[in-house]
Structures are given as structure tokens and as C-alpha cells.
Amino acid sequence: MSIKTFRWTWLLVAPGLCYAAQMAPNMPRKSTAPPKEVPAPPSIKWEKHQLSDHLNEGIAVFDVNNDGKLDITAGPEWYAAPDFKPRPVRKMDQVLNKEFADSNGEHAFDVNGDGWTDIISGSWFSDKIYWYENPGKEGLEKGVLWKQHLIAEGQNCCEGTLLLDLDGRGAPEIIVNSWDRDKPMTVIRMRPGKEPRFTVVHLGGPGTGHGIAVGDINGDKKPDILVPKGWFEQPARRPFRTPWKFHSMPISLDHSSLPGLILDLTGDGKNDIIMGKGHDYGIIWLEQGPAENGEPTWIKHEIDNSFSQSHCLTWADLDGDGKFEMITGKRWRGHGDGDPGSAEPMCLFRFIWDPASRTFTRDTISFDDGVGTGMQIRTADLDGDGRLDIAVAGKTGAYILFNRGKAN
């Protein structure tokens, strides 16, 4: 795949030094092919609010300015509640392959322990992962750019990252998903503080590949790491000084979602797996059955095959009934026009699990209205009304979908 550069256009708007990024030239903004099927109308009323039209596909939700309200960061800007107007974070001055912003995700964490939450972010095409230092009250009010600090380099071919506490010590690890199967399974340990420290740890491999999920697969109460060809078992002790055992699986999950989900759907005490196909049609769940020769067995079930590029999944209770639903949608133009169904309508759905029938029912959130997903889906009560809203960022921009309750 040839690499081409593209110039960002930066617009300075007073007050607040708000930056806006130009869209890639000749990039389609609407679907150009009919859908495989037209979904039923939503059962929840959603109010769309567009934050930007940037190409960035990462997004985070946290209290940026310590005023007690949840704000949003997405690429070059942050958006302060309650009006969510843009303020600057960083210049994203490298755009590759015409339409890829130099960011494949954002995570919120106070890296230097100063009480102001920072951003951790990586890229598909750079081998470096950075953290961006929150400038604090005065800097945020002045609109200064957040200082960039190197976390680690050598992480090329990075499909994306997760931020999770694997060993339960209280500080999360950066979990790196490489699309290169020859790369080892890698995490970056963080020691937050005034002078934060970072340690790159290879857990095992080679044997990674596109797609990852984290959860307890073998029932020992410790998170394991699922990759397309199998899973890495967390050792009983000293998990960052002991190699993680790799278990092959008979069902391949090539080009699967980042992240997928590991949770107990059936209520039998064994965790199951939900994965989308990030660059093809289909979402599946794998039911964990009885162990054979010490290894879990798996039964494959199809959830939905009507749209493609289900590149990230999340699990949340959107309707407030106390039961969580799976949320996913189309990551529009994940490989430009190279993926099956790329030109079909953008979409975002929730899938409601029925334990009695052991099936999912699909409910529309957005369809053919410019909103899909990028690399992350965030849920939070962004307007303080007690309902979970959705924040997403993709190649058509960043959006909030405000949850207005049950549709008429």
C-alpha cells in the first residue's frame, strides 16, 4: 500500500484558539451502495450532535478541566461540557494514505499524578506511543497545546491499544495490538508520578494479529488476552516476569474487532466471547463449552451479517433496565474502499441479549445518517439526565448521540 501525505489546514478562531482539520480531498461522505437490509426504527430516541468533521478515529470521555462535568477529547481538540465547543489539544500534522489521521485511539489517565487527567494515544503508522500532558486550569483557559511526551517506540504495525489493569495493582497497562502476527504480545507497564516510568514487556509469542479482547477465559479470576489464533493465559504469579502460556483455538478470528468482549452470556459461570469482523461482514459469539484435555471448547453462533466492518464493541446499559447490551457499528472506510460493503450505509446498533432464547435482538441507534464508528465507542451520561449517551469519532467526524429515552 503506497503512502501519501496530506496537508492539514489549521484555522485559528478567537477566542479559544480552536483548530479545525480539513477533510481529505475527494473523500465520499455518504453511502454509494444500497444496504443489505434496512433496519427497523430505533426504540430509543437519539439526538445527534456533531462535534467536528476531523478524520480522527479515537475518542475519550473524562473531566478535562476538573469542573465536575464530563468532557470529550477527539484528535486535535477537546470539547468542554455543557456546550461542547472545541478547544485545542494537539496538532495532528501527519495524515497518511490520504484519509488516516495519525491517531488510532485515545485513553484518559493521570500519567504524572498532578490531579489533571492526560491523554494516551498511538498511531497505525508511527512506531511511537505518546502521552499528552493536560496543561491544567490556566493552560486550558489560554488554549495552549498539550505537551507531548514519549511513552515507547518500536510499536509499529499497531492496530490499536487498550488501557486496562491486568495485574490488579491499581495502575493500568497499555495493551498493544499489532496486526503483524510475527510481533510478540506486548504490554507497556506504567509507573505514574512526577517522573513517570514506562516498561515494555513481551508476554509471549509471536502470534498476535488484528483483533484483541481481554477477560478471564479459564476461570481463575485473572484477565487473559485473546488474539485471532488463540489466547494468552495470565500466569498465577509475577505476570510481567513470567511468560504467558499461549493456547491455540480451532476457530480463527482473523481481522476481528478491537476490542472484542469476554463475558458470561449464558450464566453458566464460564465466559464467552463476542467478536466482530473488522474488515468483512459478520458478528459472532463463541459459547464456551466443557473443557477437553484441559482446553476450553467453543461453539460458534452468528449474531448479525447485515453490515460490515464491525471494528470495535462495547457493553453498556443504554435503556436503563439493568441489563447490558452490546454496541457496535460500521467503521466506515477502515481500509478505504478496500473492504466488503465499504460503500454501504454507516450504522450504529445495540444488540439486546435474551438469555431465554440465547439470541440477540438488534435495535437501531443510527442508520445512514453519517454516524458510524472509528476505533472506539464511549458511553457516559454527558448531559446529566441519568441516561447513558454515546460518543464516537470516525472519518466523518466526531459525534455525541444524546439518549432521550424511549421512542414514541
N, C-alpha and C positions, 0 to 999 in steps of 0.2 A: 504494500500500500504506500503510495507516494505521499510525502509530507509537504504540505504547502503552508505558507504563513499567511496571516490575515491581519490587517491593521484594525485595532480598536480605536474608536473615536470617543474621546473623553470630553464631556460637556460640563463646564463649571457653572453652577447655578447658585446664585446668592439668595438668601443666606443658607449656610449649611454645607457648602462645598459638595453638592450631590453629583455623583458621577453616573453617566449613562453609557452603555456599551451598544455599539452598532450591530445590527444583525448581519450575518454572513450574506453576501450577495447571491441573488437568485435562489434563495432558500425558500421552498414552499412553506406556507403557514397553515394550509388546510389539507384535508384528505383529498386524494385524487382518485380513489378507488372505492367502490361500494363495500360496506361491511359484509362479513359472512352472515350476520343476522343483526336485526335491530332489537335492542333490549327493551324491556318494559320500563315505564317511567319510575323515577325514584320513589321510595316510600318515606324518605326523609327530605325535607325541603333544604336545599343548599343555595347559599348566596355567594356568588363568585366575586372575588376582589383581586384584580391583577396588581401585583407589586412592581413588576418590571418586565422587559422583553429580552433580558440577557440570555445568552446561550448556556450559562452556568447550570449544572445539574445537581448541585449539592445544596442542602438547606439544614439549618439548625434552629431550634427554638429554646430560648433561655432569657433570663432577665439581664440584658446587656448593661443597663445603666443603674441597676440597683434601686429602682423606684417601686419595686413590688409587682410590676406588670411584666408579662411575658412578651418579649420582642422576637424578631426573626433576623437571622443572618442568611444571606444567599449570595455567594460570589463576591462581587466588588462592594456590596453595600450591606448595611443593616437597616432595619425598619422598626422604628420605635412605636410601641403601643401608646395611646389607643388609635392614633391616626395612621400609623404605619407608613410614614413618609420616609424616603430614602436618605440615608446618611452614609458617608464613605467608610470603608474598611481597608481595602487594598486595591491596587491596580493589577488587574489580570491582563498583563501585557503580552501574553503568548497564547495564540489561538491556532491550533493545528488541524490539519485535514479539513480546512475550510470552516468547520462548524463545531469544533470541540473546544470548549473553554478549558483552560489549564487548571481544572479542579474536578475531582471525581467524588467529592463528598466533604461534609463539614461535621465536626463534633465539638461540643461545648465542654470545657473543663478548665478549672483554675490551675493552670500549669505552674505558675510561680507563687501561688499561695498568698496573693495580696488582697484577696476578697473580691476581685473583679474577674469574671469568667472570660476565658480566652477561647480561641478557635484553633482546632487542629485540622489540617487539610493536606491532601496529597493530589496526585495527578496520574493520568494514564501514561503520559509521555515523558515526564521528568522522572529521574530516579530519586528525587528528594521528597521528603515529607517535612512540613513546616508547622510551627505554631505561631499564631498571630496574637500579639500582646494587647489586651484591652487597655487603652490609654487612661482609663479612669474618668472621673467626673469632669475635670477641666478639659482633658483631651477630647472627650466625646462631645462636649459643648462647643469646642472650637472646630470640630470636624477634622482632626488630624488623622492621617493614615495610621493603622495599627502596625507596630514594629514587627518585622518578620524574623523568626529565629529558626535555625535548622534543628530538626529532631534527628533525622537519619538520612543517609544517602545509600545508594546501591539498591534501591527498591524499584527498579524499572520493571516494566510489564505488569504494573499494578492495576488490577481491575477495580479495586476499591479497598476500603478499610472499615473495620468495626471498632468500637470502643467499648470494651466490657471487662469487668473484673473477673479474671479466670481463677485466681487462687484465693479469693475472699479476703485479701489483706486490706482492702479499703481503697486502693488506687487502681484504676482500670489499666488494662493493656491495650495497645494498638495492635489489632489483628490484621495482618496484611494478606489480601487475596491476590495472588499472581495468576494471570491467565497462562503463563508458561508452566507446563506440567513438570519441567525439569527443575523448577525452583523448589527449595525446601519450604516447609510450612514455617512461617516466620511470625513472631510477635515482637513488639517493642515494649519493654518494661519502662515505666516512668517512675521517677522519684521526684515528686513535686516539691517546690521550695524556691527560695530566693535565687538559688542557682540550680535549676532543675537538671536532673541527670537522666539519660536515656541509654538503655542497653538493648541491642539487637540480639534476639535469641532464636536459634533454629531448633524447632521442636522435633523435626523428623523429616523424612523424605529422601529423594524427591517424590513428588506425587501430589501436587496441588491442583491447579486448573481453575477455570472460570466457574465461580459459584461457591458459596460457603454458608454454613449455618452453625450456630453454637448452642449446645444444650446437652443434657445428661442422656446419653444413649444407653449406657449399660446399667443404669440404676444405682450407681454408687454415690449419688448426690454431688458429683463433680462435673463441671461443664466439659464436654468433649467438643471436637471440631470436625464437622462434616465437610468433605470436599467431593468433587464429582466421582471419584473412583472408590471412595470409602470414607473411613473416619479415623481420626487420631484420638486415642484414649489417653485422658489425663492420668498420669501416674499417681499412686497413693500418696507419695511424699516428694518434696523438693521438685515441683513441676517444671521449674526453669533450669534445673541442673540434671534432670533425668530425661532421656529420650522418650517421646510419646509413642506407644505402640500403634502401628497402622493396621487397620482391619479392612480388608477388601470387601466390597459389596457386589452382588451379582447384577444389580440394577445400576446402569450408568446414568449419571446426572450431568452430562456434558453441557456446557454453556447454560448452567442453571442460574437461578436468581441469587442476588447478593443484597440483603441476606435472604435465606430461607428461614423456615420456622421448625423448631423441635419442641413438641408439646404433646401431652396425652389427650388425644381426641376421644378415644373410646372409653376412657375411665377405667382401664384395666391395670393401671399402675405402671405401664410401660409407655415411654414416649414414642410418638410417631413423628413423621417428617412431612412437611409441606414444601414443595419446590415448584417454581415456575420455570419455563424455558425462556431465558433472557433474550434469545435471538431466533426464536421459532414460535410456533403455536403450542399452547398447552400449559395447564397447571395440573399437577398430580399430588396425591398424598400417598405415603408409604406407611402401611399399617405394620407395626412391629408384632411379630408372632413369637411362638415359643423358640427358645434357643436350640440350635442343633450343633453338636460338637463345640459348645461353648460360644457360638456366634449367633447373634440375632438373625431371625428370618424376616422377610419382608414381603408384603402383598401390595401390589401397585393398584391404585384406584385413580381414575380420571376425574378431575373437578370441572374443567372447562377447556374447550378447544376452539372457542369462537373468535379469539383475538390473539395477537402475537406480542412478543417482547415483554413478557411479564418479568421485569428485571429486578424488582425489589418487592418484598412482602412485609407487612406489619400486622400486629394483632392488638385490637383495641375494642372497647365497648362504645360504639357510636350512638346507639339508640337508648342507652341508659337502663337497659333491662337486667344488668348484672352479668350478662353473658358476652364474652368477647367474640368479635368477628375478624375474619382475615380480610385485609385490604390490599389491593394491588391494582395495576392498570398497565397500559401500554407505555413503555419507554420509547417515545417517538424518535425514530431515526437513530437507534442505537449504533448501527453500522451504516449510517447514511441511508441510502436506498437499497442496501445490500441484504436486508433481512426479509424473510417471507412476511407478507402483509404489511410492509412498511408504510405503504401509501393509504392504508385503510384508516378509518377514523380513530382519533385519540379517544381514550376512555379511562375511566377510573371506576372500580366496582368494590363493593363489600360482599363477602361470601359468608352466609349465616349457617352455622353448623347445627344440624338436627341429630342429637345422639340416638334418638329412637330409630330413625331410618338410616342413620350413618351416612348421610349425604349433606352436601352443601346446596343452599339456595342462593342464587345471585341477585343482588339488588344494585341498581344503578346509582352511582354518585354523580358522574358526569359522562356525557357521550357526545362526541363530535362538536365540542364547544371549546376547543383549543386547549383543554386541560388533560394531560396525561401524567406520566411520572418521569423523573430523571433517575437519579441513583438512590434517592431517599424519599420516604413518606413519613411526615411527622404529624402526630396528633396531640392536641393540647387544647385547653379552654382558653382561647385567645381573647375573648371579649367578656369573660367573667359572668356568663349567663348560666353556668353549670353544665353546659353541653360541650363535648369534645368537637373541636374544629379540625380541619386538615390543612397542612401547609406542604406544598410541593413545588419543585423547581425543575424545569426541563428546557428543551430547546425552543419552546415558545414563550418562555419566561417563568417567573415565579408567581405563585397564586396562593391566596387563602380561600378556602371554601368554608364559609361560616355555617354552622349547623343551626337551622332554625326550627328544629323539632319535626314532629310527624307531619307529612304532607297531607293536604286535604284530599 
